Amino acid sequence: MKQKSPALPVATSYLVSPELHLVVQPVAEDAPAVVTRKPTNWILVVDCSGSMAGELPRIGAHLKSKIASILDVGDTASLVWFSGRNQCDTIFRGEFVAGPADLQSVNRKIDRWLQPVGLTAFVDPLRAVKQLATELQGVNPGAGTHMIFITDGDDNQY
């Protein structure tokens, strides 16, 4: 007599926001451990306001040591700095870090541009990230987008 495998519980979806759901999907214990993921556009956003002066060297060193390890084949990295109102720019956008030369270029840009200046305004970098995420879909079609937002405080400009 053929034995039936036990039925798995149904996936559960939790509404996080109108555009975001968290889905919990049970997996059979004997399921093969194959992990695949689609390419990712990583957008790193760093607060360069005056209050970050003491932390920026450590943040820069940490970014340089970790950026190569978080990127996988097909991933891109972008870095946005921001400070006060109208003080925001993209240091590099959609960089495929495929080897040591690419990594050196990214590291030089981190060293050059992560410098403290001004106050803290979140509106401009968030607008920049929205535009950058849209642009990156043309550069890296089908990739997901993840943002890491590094700050020590609150918006004091808007």
Backbone as ProteinMPNN parsed JSONL, in Angstrom:
{"seq_chain_A": "MKQKSPALPVATSYLVSPELHLVVQPVAEDAPAVVTRKPTNWILVVDCSGSMAGELPRIGAHLKSKIASILDVGDTASLVWFSGRNQCDTIFRGEFVAGPADLQSVNRKIDRWLQPVGLTAFVDPLRAVKQLATELQGVNPGAGTHMIFITDGDDNQY", "coords_chain_A": {"N_chain_A": [[0.83, -1.172, 0.0], [0.598, 2.177, -0.882], [2.05, 4.895, 0.785], [0.724, 7.961, 1.884], [2.076, 11.22, 1.69], [2.336, 13.558, 4.365], [0.137, 16.363, 4.44], [1.124, 19.718, 3.856], [0.915, 22.643, 5.923], [-1.002, 25.49, 4.924], [0.287, 28.397, 3.277], [0.799, 31.437, 5.092], [-0.208, 34.764, 5.037], [0.761, 37.991, 5.984], [-0.311, 41.276, 6.342], [1.749, 43.973, 6.027], [2.032, 46.588, 5.161], [0.103, 48.644, 2.845], [1.389, 47.982, 0.425], [3.06, 45.88, 1.026], [3.658, 42.6, 2.019], [4.201, 39.995, 4.367], [5.049, 36.738, 3.924], [4.644, 33.559, 5.158], [5.835, 30.492, 4.46], [5.437, 27.169, 4.854], [7.797, 24.464, 4.721], [8.499, 21.229, 3.558], [10.06, 18.819, 5.674], [11.794, 17.066, 4.44], [12.502, 18.351, 2.177], [14.651, 19.365, -0.491], [17.649, 21.186, 0.187], [17.965, 23.686, -1.426], [19.002, 26.762, -2.335], [18.059, 29.562, -3.967], [18.343, 32.763, -5.37], [17.192, 35.819, -6.699], [18.977, 38.334, -8.583], [20.09, 41.306, -6.852], [19.604, 44.762, -6.345], [21.447, 46.707, -4.409], [20.995, 49.424, -2.364], [22.669, 51.694, -0.595], [22.378, 54.016, 1.94], [23.714, 56.788, 3.451], [23.922, 58.814, 6.252], [25.504, 61.836, 6.413], [25.663, 63.937, 8.142], [26.739, 66.485, 10.511], [26.638, 65.376, 13.1], [27.355, 62.788, 12.677], [30.048, 62.666, 12.428], [31.986, 61.366, 14.096], [31.358, 58.7, 13.627], [31.478, 58.185, 10.881], [34.079, 57.406, 9.78], [34.274, 54.757, 10.757], [31.948, 53.631, 9.68], [32.5, 53.882, 6.941], [34.78, 52.186, 6.762], [33.599, 49.778, 7.489], [31.692, 49.457, 5.438], [33.423, 49.174, 3.25], [34.702, 46.782, 3.921], [32.617, 44.969, 3.897], [31.092, 45.184, 1.556], [31.907, 43.705, -0.687], [31.368, 41.147, 0.204], [28.605, 41.017, 0.5], [27.607, 41.24, -2.02], [26.47, 39.367, -4.77], [26.734, 37.338, -7.733], [25.516, 39.193, -10.407], [24.38, 41.157, -8.818], [24.008, 44.634, -7.927], [25.553, 47.608, -6.587], [24.82, 50.649, -4.958], [25.505, 53.9, -3.703], [24.339, 56.405, -1.634], [24.775, 59.59, -0.308], [23.766, 61.82, 2.31], [22.798, 64.885, 3.871], [21.914, 67.908, 5.152], [19.012, 69.85, 4.058], [18.653, 69.741, 0.559], [21.187, 68.686, 0.319], [22.413, 66.141, -0.915], [23.445, 63.304, -2.698], [24.279, 60.895, -5.233], [26.853, 58.692, -4.857], [27.966, 56.459, -6.135], [26.367, 54.49, -8.65], [24.471, 51.654, -9.36], [26.673, 49.833, -9.58], [28.366, 47.055, -10.739], [30.187, 44.924, -8.963], [32.639, 43.195, -9.82], [35.238, 42.368, -9.52], [38.619, 42.858, -8.169], [39.506, 45.409, -9.17], [37.123, 46.834, -9.584], [36.196, 46.884, -6.959], [38.204, 48.378, -5.697], [37.783, 50.871, -6.906], [35.201, 51.498, -5.928], [35.804, 51.6, -3.175], [37.555, 53.817, -3.077], [35.784, 55.875, -3.72], [34.041, 55.763, -1.528], [35.821, 56.537, 0.534], [36.391, 59.145, -0.34], [33.903, 60.551, -0.372], [32.346, 60.142, 1.962], [32.043, 62.226, 4.176], [31.63, 64.435, 6.96], [29.025, 66.911, 7.019], [26.836, 69.649, 7.464], [23.286, 69.457, 8.464], [20.472, 67.286, 9.165], [18.419, 65.736, 6.871], [15.814, 63.813, 5.717], [14.094, 63.652, 3.514], [15.129, 64.326, 0.913], [17.137, 62.244, 0.362], [15.457, 59.982, 0.36], [13.775, 60.49, -1.783], [15.726, 60.424, -3.782], [16.501, 57.731, -3.645], [14.147, 56.459, -4.452], [13.998, 57.284, -7.15], [16.445, 56.253, -8.067], [16.081, 53.481, -7.657], [14.121, 52.962, -9.569], [15.562, 53.594, -11.928], [17.55, 51.618, -11.795], [16.175, 49.29, -12.367], [16.119, 49.3, -15.095], [18.801, 48.924, -15.655], [19.443, 46.543, -14.407], [17.463, 44.358, -15.015], [14.689, 42.664, -13.552], [15.844, 42.297, -11.097], [15.677, 42.391, -7.527], [15.179, 45.051, -5.103], [16.966, 46.422, -2.448], [17.239, 48.494, 0.383], [19.519, 50.026, 2.563], [19.548, 52.066, 5.251], [21.395, 54.349, 6.894], [21.678, 56.123, 9.816], [21.913, 58.424, 12.591], [19.95, 59.812, 13.808], [17.105, 62.046, 13.785], [15.109, 63.58, 11.235], [15.808, 66.939, 10.919], [15.196, 69.041, 9.34], [12.91, 69.13, 7.714]], "CA_chain_A": [[0.0, 0.0, 0.0], [1.381, 3.407, -0.988], [1.818, 5.8, 1.912], [0.551, 9.364, 1.514], [2.892, 12.158, 2.462], [1.46, 14.472, 5.103], [-0.128, 17.651, 3.798], [1.759, 20.866, 4.501], [0.005, 23.747, 6.213], [-1.099, 26.513, 3.883], [1.063, 29.613, 3.538], [0.086, 32.494, 5.797], [0.222, 36.089, 4.601], [0.505, 39.071, 6.933], [-0.246, 42.595, 5.727], [2.653, 44.871, 6.737], [1.575, 47.894, 4.691], [-0.701, 48.397, 1.645], [2.172, 47.431, -0.673], [4.043, 44.936, 1.533], [3.148, 41.445, 2.752], [5.14, 38.994, 4.835], [4.439, 35.44, 3.672], [5.304, 32.431, 5.809], [5.548, 29.307, 3.659], [6.035, 25.959, 5.423], [8.559, 23.638, 3.797], [8.607, 19.853, 4.031], [11.344, 18.535, 6.315], [12.667, 16.335, 3.526], [12.704, 19.148, 0.962], [16.075, 19.609, -0.745], [18.112, 22.493, 0.655], [18.453, 24.449, -2.564], [18.71, 28.173, -2.136], [18.297, 30.397, -5.134], [17.817, 34.101, -5.193], [17.377, 36.633, -7.888], [19.92, 39.426, -8.342], [19.605, 42.381, -5.993], [20.192, 46.103, -6.415], [21.64, 47.193, -3.043], [21.133, 50.879, -2.272], [23.143, 52.063, 0.733], [22.137, 55.442, 2.157], [24.48, 57.13, 4.652], [23.794, 60.154, 6.841], [26.805, 62.492, 6.548], [25.491, 65.172, 8.906], [27.802, 66.76, 11.473], [26.588, 64.472, 14.256], [27.905, 61.487, 12.277], [31.493, 62.835, 12.216], [32.742, 60.333, 14.787], [31.001, 57.366, 13.138], [31.692, 57.995, 9.442], [35.242, 56.565, 9.447], [33.953, 53.346, 11.028], [30.947, 53.205, 8.692], [33.224, 53.715, 5.679], [35.599, 50.973, 6.85], [32.689, 48.629, 7.505], [31.156, 49.299, 4.08], [34.486, 48.655, 2.381], [35.003, 45.386, 4.242], [31.449, 44.11, 3.712], [30.389, 45.323, 0.281], [32.237, 42.579, -1.576], [30.796, 39.901, 0.701], [27.146, 40.977, 0.356], [27.242, 41.196, -3.433], [26.54, 38.083, -5.447], [26.733, 37.49, -9.189], [24.336, 39.88, -10.915], [23.965, 42.229, -7.908], [24.632, 45.948, -8.073], [25.626, 48.419, -5.373], [24.732, 52.098, -5.131], [25.71, 54.576, -2.432], [23.791, 57.752, -1.586], [25.067, 60.312, 0.928], [22.863, 62.945, 2.528], [22.961, 65.69, 5.076], [20.784, 68.823, 5.285], [18.135, 70.096, 2.907], [19.342, 69.897, -0.725], [22.542, 68.143, 0.41], [22.217, 64.708, -1.163], [23.922, 62.928, -4.027], [24.639, 59.498, -5.412], [28.306, 58.553, -4.988], [28.051, 55.549, -7.271], [25.042, 53.924, -8.913], [24.389, 50.438, -10.16], [28.001, 49.265, -9.846], [28.579, 45.615, -10.649], [31.513, 44.773, -8.369], [32.993, 41.862, -10.305], [36.619, 41.992, -9.23], [39.396, 43.784, -7.339], [39.555, 46.777, -9.714], [35.823, 47.449, -9.281], [36.151, 47.092, -5.512], [39.09, 49.511, -5.393], [37.099, 52.088, -7.344], [34.134, 51.741, -4.956], [36.437, 51.996, -1.914], [38.054, 55.204, -3.208], [34.622, 56.77, -3.666], [33.595, 55.79, -0.132], [36.773, 57.382, 1.275], [36.322, 60.543, -0.805], [32.635, 61.242, -0.213], [31.703, 60.024, 3.274], [32.608, 63.277, 5.022], [30.535, 65.126, 7.65], [28.647, 68.261, 6.61], [25.439, 70.061, 7.616], [22.277, 68.949, 9.39], [19.908, 65.994, 8.769], [17.144, 65.812, 6.149], [15.526, 62.507, 5.131], [13.242, 63.721, 2.326], [15.921, 64.291, -0.323], [17.682, 60.919, 0.034], [14.393, 59.026, 0.042], [13.392, 60.772, -3.183], [16.822, 59.945, -4.632], [16.434, 56.271, -3.651], [13.003, 56.072, -5.287], [14.393, 57.487, -8.546], [17.528, 55.317, -8.351], [15.509, 52.143, -7.748], [13.464, 52.886, -10.869], [16.621, 53.551, -12.946], [18.271, 50.352, -11.724], [15.391, 48.243, -13.014], [16.552, 49.292, -16.489], [20.18, 48.444, -15.698], [19.497, 45.168, -13.893], [16.059, 43.938, -15.064], [14.295, 41.494, -12.785], [16.486, 42.263, -9.781], [14.98, 43.016, -6.413], [15.875, 46.233, -4.594], [17.059, 46.513, -0.998], [17.85, 49.737, 0.845], [20.031, 50.086, 3.928], [19.528, 53.503, 5.589], [22.223, 54.495, 8.098], [21.59, 57.443, 10.417], [21.929, 58.418, 14.058], [18.985, 60.733, 14.378], [15.842, 62.373, 13.165], [15.097, 64.681, 10.283], [15.637, 68.23, 11.572], [15.11, 70.039, 8.27], [11.585, 69.158, 7.089]], "C_chain_A": [[0.885, 1.249, 0.0], [1.012, 4.367, 0.15], [1.716, 7.233, 1.406], [1.498, 10.222, 2.34], [1.959, 13.134, 3.166], [1.309, 15.799, 4.37], [0.555, 18.761, 4.586], [0.71, 21.916, 4.836], [0.06, 24.777, 5.079], [-0.248, 27.716, 4.275], [0.177, 30.643, 4.227], [0.662, 33.831, 5.374], [-0.193, 37.127, 5.63], [0.678, 40.404, 6.218], [0.634, 43.493, 6.597], [2.296, 46.317, 6.42], [0.779, 47.637, 3.42], [0.077, 47.753, 0.489], [3.138, 46.342, -0.233], [3.37, 43.849, 2.364], [4.315, 40.583, 3.202], [4.438, 37.659, 4.669], [5.288, 34.365, 4.342], [4.862, 31.181, 5.067], [6.221, 28.098, 4.296], [6.733, 25.146, 4.334], [8.657, 22.241, 4.399], [9.992, 19.602, 4.604], [12.315, 17.841, 5.374], [12.904, 17.087, 2.21], [14.196, 19.391, 0.758], [16.445, 21.041, -0.335], [18.769, 23.253, -0.49], [18.025, 25.894, -2.365], [19.045, 28.912, -3.421], [17.727, 31.766, -4.828], [18.078, 34.89, -6.465], [18.384, 37.742, -7.56], [19.257, 40.561, -7.552], [20.35, 43.67, -6.295], [20.251, 46.616, -4.978], [21.834, 48.696, -3.085], [21.466, 51.207, -0.815], [23.016, 53.567, 0.869], [22.789, 55.812, 3.485], [24.296, 58.594, 5.01], [25.2, 60.713, 7.046], [26.67, 63.829, 7.269], [26.609, 65.301, 9.936], [27.816, 65.805, 12.648], [27.154, 63.091, 13.949], [29.426, 61.522, 12.149], [32.308, 61.722, 12.87], [32.51, 58.933, 14.248], [31.37, 57.134, 11.677], [32.95, 57.2, 9.098], [34.967, 55.074, 9.676], [32.943, 52.811, 10.025], [31.624, 52.957, 7.348], [34.052, 52.439, 5.669], [34.725, 49.727, 6.805], [32.103, 48.384, 6.112], [32.202, 48.676, 3.162], [34.785, 47.185, 2.671], [33.842, 44.456, 3.909], [30.86, 44.13, 2.312], [30.675, 44.154, -0.664], [31.571, 41.292, -1.101], [29.268, 39.85, 0.574], [26.719, 40.868, -1.1], [27.441, 39.802, -3.994], [26.544, 38.355, -6.947], [25.423, 38.135, -9.627], [23.819, 40.996, -10.025], [24.648, 43.538, -8.281], [24.66, 46.628, -6.715], [25.554, 49.883, -5.768], [24.905, 52.712, -3.751], [25.231, 56.018, -2.551], [24.224, 58.372, -0.259], [24.041, 61.418, 1.066], [23.238, 63.659, 3.807], [21.731, 66.573, 5.178], [19.965, 68.952, 4.014], [18.969, 70.408, 1.667], [20.812, 69.473, -0.672], [22.435, 66.624, 0.321], [22.74, 64.417, -2.555], [24.228, 61.431, -4.041], [26.132, 59.427, -5.679], [28.642, 57.587, -6.114], [26.708, 54.863, -7.413], [25.159, 52.687, -9.784], [25.722, 49.821, -10.509], [27.948, 47.75, -9.705], [30.007, 45.453, -10.142], [31.968, 43.344, -8.666], [34.417, 41.446, -9.952], [37.332, 43.063, -8.431], [39.43, 45.22, -7.859], [38.258, 47.521, -9.423], [35.736, 47.791, -7.801], [37.035, 48.262, -5.102], [38.442, 50.835, -5.773], [36.001, 52.479, -6.358], [34.735, 52.233, -3.641], [36.97, 53.417, -1.958], [36.909, 56.201, -3.114], [34.07, 56.863, -2.251], [34.506, 56.704, 0.676], [36.621, 58.853, 0.921], [35.046, 61.248, -0.347], [31.953, 61.1, 1.141], [32.396, 60.948, 4.266], [31.47, 64.037, 5.684], [30.31, 66.552, 7.145], [27.179, 68.488, 6.974], [24.607, 69.367, 8.675], [21.748, 67.602, 8.897], [18.545, 66.188, 8.114], [16.913, 64.494, 5.417], [14.786, 62.571, 3.797], [14.06, 63.578, 1.043], [16.514, 62.91, -0.612], [16.603, 59.892, -0.296], [13.856, 59.249, -1.364], [14.446, 60.232, -4.135], [16.784, 58.423, -4.747], [15.286, 55.802, -4.54], [13.361, 56.181, -6.768], [15.469, 56.472, -8.946], [16.998, 53.897, -8.509], [14.819, 51.933, -9.096], [14.503, 52.776, -11.988], [17.305, 52.189, -12.977], [17.49, 49.196, -12.323], [15.727, 48.171, -14.502], [17.951, 48.743, -16.661], [20.257, 46.962, -15.367], [18.063, 44.61, -13.846], [15.793, 42.667, -14.258], [14.909, 41.406, -11.402], [15.57, 42.885, -8.741], [15.776, 44.236, -5.952], [15.81, 46.232, -3.075], [17.753, 47.814, -0.639], [18.316, 49.545, 2.284], [20.23, 51.567, 4.232], [20.254, 53.668, 6.917], [22.168, 55.938, 8.583], [21.661, 57.326, 11.93], [20.827, 59.281, 14.647], [17.715, 60.884, 13.591], [16.045, 63.487, 12.154], [14.884, 65.978, 11.052], [15.557, 69.378, 10.57], [13.708, 70.175, 7.681], [10.516, 69.027, 8.152]], "O_chain_A": [[1.815, 1.353, 0.8], [-0.161, 4.612, 0.431], [2.531, 7.667, 0.591], [1.696, 9.985, 3.532], [0.913, 13.497, 2.628], [2.255, 16.289, 3.754], [0.567, 18.752, 5.816], [-0.276, 22.064, 4.113], [1.064, 24.896, 4.376], [-0.084, 28.014, 5.458], [-1.027, 30.715, 3.983], [1.879, 34.012, 5.355], [-1.335, 37.149, 6.089], [1.695, 40.636, 5.563], [0.314, 43.746, 7.758], [2.263, 47.166, 7.311], [0.771, 46.503, 2.941], [-0.513, 47.056, -0.336], [3.966, 45.908, -1.035], [2.613, 44.136, 3.291], [5.31, 40.458, 2.488], [3.351, 37.459, 5.211], [6.495, 34.277, 4.116], [3.678, 30.845, 5.041], [7.448, 28.002, 4.284], [6.312, 25.142, 3.177], [8.87, 22.088, 5.601], [10.985, 20.11, 4.085], [13.528, 18.011, 5.497], [13.439, 16.527, 1.253], [14.928, 19.6, 1.725], [15.656, 21.973, -0.493], [19.987, 23.436, -0.509], [16.838, 26.199, -2.243], [20.182, 28.883, -3.893], [16.739, 31.895, -4.105], [19.044, 34.655, -7.192], [18.614, 38.049, -6.39], [18.04, 40.741, -7.585], [21.567, 43.672, -6.478], [19.215, 46.927, -4.391], [22.733, 49.191, -3.764], [20.641, 51.018, 0.079], [23.49, 54.314, 0.013], [22.467, 55.232, 4.522], [24.488, 59.487, 4.185], [26.0, 60.126, 7.775], [27.459, 64.746, 7.041], [27.336, 64.343, 10.199], [28.885, 65.455, 13.148], [27.405, 62.308, 14.865], [30.035, 60.512, 11.798], [33.23, 61.191, 12.251], [33.371, 58.065, 14.392], [31.556, 55.986, 11.272], [32.896, 56.374, 8.188], [35.381, 54.233, 8.878], [33.059, 51.674, 9.568], [31.361, 51.951, 6.69], [34.037, 51.693, 4.69], [35.072, 48.738, 6.16], [32.026, 47.242, 5.659], [31.902, 47.763, 2.393], [35.09, 46.426, 1.751], [34.059, 43.269, 3.662], [30.189, 43.176, 1.918], [29.776, 43.677, -1.357], [31.242, 40.433, -1.919], [28.692, 38.763, 0.543], [25.596, 40.453, -1.389], [28.447, 39.143, -3.728], [26.373, 39.498, -7.371], [24.344, 37.672, -9.257], [22.908, 41.72, -10.425], [25.727, 43.546, -8.874], [23.901, 46.279, -5.811], [26.137, 50.307, -6.765], [24.503, 52.123, -2.748], [25.652, 56.756, -3.441], [24.061, 57.758, 0.795], [23.505, 61.904, 0.07], [23.898, 63.112, 4.692], [20.616, 66.063, 5.281], [20.199, 68.253, 3.028], [19.879, 71.236, 1.715], [21.597, 69.866, -1.535], [22.374, 65.923, 1.331], [22.51, 65.188, -3.486], [24.408, 60.801, -2.998], [26.623, 60.038, -6.629], [29.504, 57.868, -6.947], [25.99, 54.673, -6.431], [25.851, 52.678, -10.802], [25.897, 49.328, -11.623], [27.533, 47.229, -8.669], [30.948, 45.819, -10.845], [31.726, 42.418, -7.892], [34.76, 40.27, -10.08], [36.726, 44.066, -8.054], [39.385, 46.158, -7.064], [38.281, 48.696, -9.059], [35.257, 48.864, -7.434], [36.649, 49.057, -4.245], [38.548, 51.813, -5.033], [35.88, 53.648, -5.991], [34.227, 53.188, -3.053], [36.85, 54.151, -0.978], [37.051, 57.256, -2.496], [33.669, 57.944, -1.82], [34.024, 57.556, 1.422], [36.713, 59.714, 1.795], [35.094, 62.42, 0.027], [31.05, 61.88, 1.444], [33.217, 60.521, 5.078], [30.442, 64.27, 5.049], [31.256, 67.294, 6.881], [26.361, 67.585, 6.8], [25.12, 68.783, 9.629], [22.492, 66.845, 8.273], [17.628, 66.736, 8.725], [17.73, 64.098, 4.585], [14.853, 61.618, 3.021], [13.705, 62.781, 0.175], [16.402, 62.438, -1.743], [16.815, 59.024, -1.142], [13.52, 58.29, -2.059], [14.117, 59.653, -5.171], [17.009, 57.881, -5.829], [15.442, 54.848, -5.301], [13.065, 55.277, -7.55], [15.412, 55.899, -10.034], [17.429, 53.18, -9.413], [14.92, 50.86, -9.692], [14.349, 51.96, -12.896], [17.605, 51.663, -14.049], [18.091, 48.209, -12.748], [15.632, 47.103, -15.106], [18.265, 48.158, -17.698], [21.034, 46.219, -15.967], [17.513, 44.412, -12.763], [16.581, 41.722, -14.286], [14.54, 40.536, -10.614], [14.79, 43.79, -9.04], [16.919, 44.427, -6.368], [14.742, 46.062, -2.487], [18.735, 48.199, -1.274], [17.605, 48.977, 3.113], [20.995, 52.246, 3.547], [19.787, 53.185, 7.948], [22.557, 56.861, 7.867], [21.486, 56.24, 12.481], [20.773, 59.465, 15.863], [17.301, 59.999, 12.843], [17.021, 64.235, 12.212], [13.89, 66.114, 11.764], [15.816, 70.534, 10.906], [13.357, 71.248, 7.191], [9.327, 69.028, 7.835]]}, "name": "protein", "num_of_chains": 1, "seq": "MKQKSPALPVATSYLVSPELHLVVQPVAEDAPAVVTRKPTNWILVVDCSGSMAGELPRIGAHLKSKIASILDVGDTASLVWFSGRNQCDTIFRGEFVAGPADLQSVNRKIDRWLQPVGLTAFVDPLRAVKQLATELQGVNPGAGTHMIFITDGDDNQY"}
